[in-house]
Amino acid sequence: MELSINLLGLYGAVVGQRPVTVTEAVQMAADDGFLVYDFPLANPTFYDGDWRSEIDRAMNCAAKNGGVFRYAHVPFQFPWGDPSPRNWTRFERLMSFAIEGAAMLGVRWVALHPYTTNEPAASYDAAPCRDAALEHLRPWLEQADKRGVHFAVENMQGDAACHPRRRYCAKVDELIELVDTINADWGGSHGICWDVGHAHIAAHQQSEALKAIGGRLKMTHIHDNYASADLHLLPYTGSVDWADLIAGLKAIGYDGDINYEMNLRRIPSELRPGLIAYLRATGSSFIAALQQ
């Protein structure tokens, strides 16, 4: 078990500054003692340039420093605002690129949002949402299967952030059913990514939810909030019950990594070192508690 970080969440540029490349972020992370990384394949602008060469550069930089890419996240900005054929074609192209990128990187797990359509809460019915998700995911599961890529389907935000609408897979039983259905058709090669912030917004008791998920858990997104918006705060700066989370992870024998999904990009880079040191110390304390 190691501490993993989302690179551009910690080292990305403040708005208005020159963007930080993934390779540059890898070097900064290695200099700060982080050696396990979550690659930002979800960012649509990443594919505007020669993204395959950037993956090669980032992998070479990681290897030079003794680091490794273990996780990634595929695009999740479904074009609900303008669901035109052109926009869906663009989204599908980005998804295809991301799966190819994950294969190039050789990551263990790739976080995947389960096609959440934000249905009206008053008339919400999980069954058609499940069917729509399975239909939407089928081509990506086929491509992932061919390339040896394994998805970790992510739990979604709860009603507190989505009212008056509801997202499919905010509930644990929906998430488990979807992943079990996927695995029944695809040889059991996919799992679950537990997003702690999303779970807090959904008012889950983290330990009980994790016990239900059990061995399906393959990946984490660690961040904090106040149970009403997805803020991606540092642990202990929101209202997540971290002792309960650790108890849940320990109860199921979780042996994956503590994978941060932070957002420090509003903070000037010269003010980040203390926060980054705090994240390293906090993550190390989580790992120590889990290994006791």
Buried (B, 14 or more C-beta within 10 A) or exposed (E): BBBBBBBBBBBBBEEEEEEBBBBBBBBBBBEBEBBBBBBBBBBBEBBEEEBEEBBEBBBEBBEEBEBBBBBBBBBBEBBEEEEEEEBEEBBBEBBBBBBBBBBBBEBBBBBBBBBBBBBEEEEBEBEEBBEBBBEBBEEBBEBBBEEEBBBBBBBBBBBBBBEEBBBBBBBBEBBBBBBEBBBEEBEEBBBBBBBBBBBBBBEBEBBBBBBBBEEBBBBBBBBBBBBBEBBBBBBEBBEBBBEBBBBBBBEBEBEBBBBBBBBBBEEEBEEBEEBBEBBBEBBBBBBEBBEE
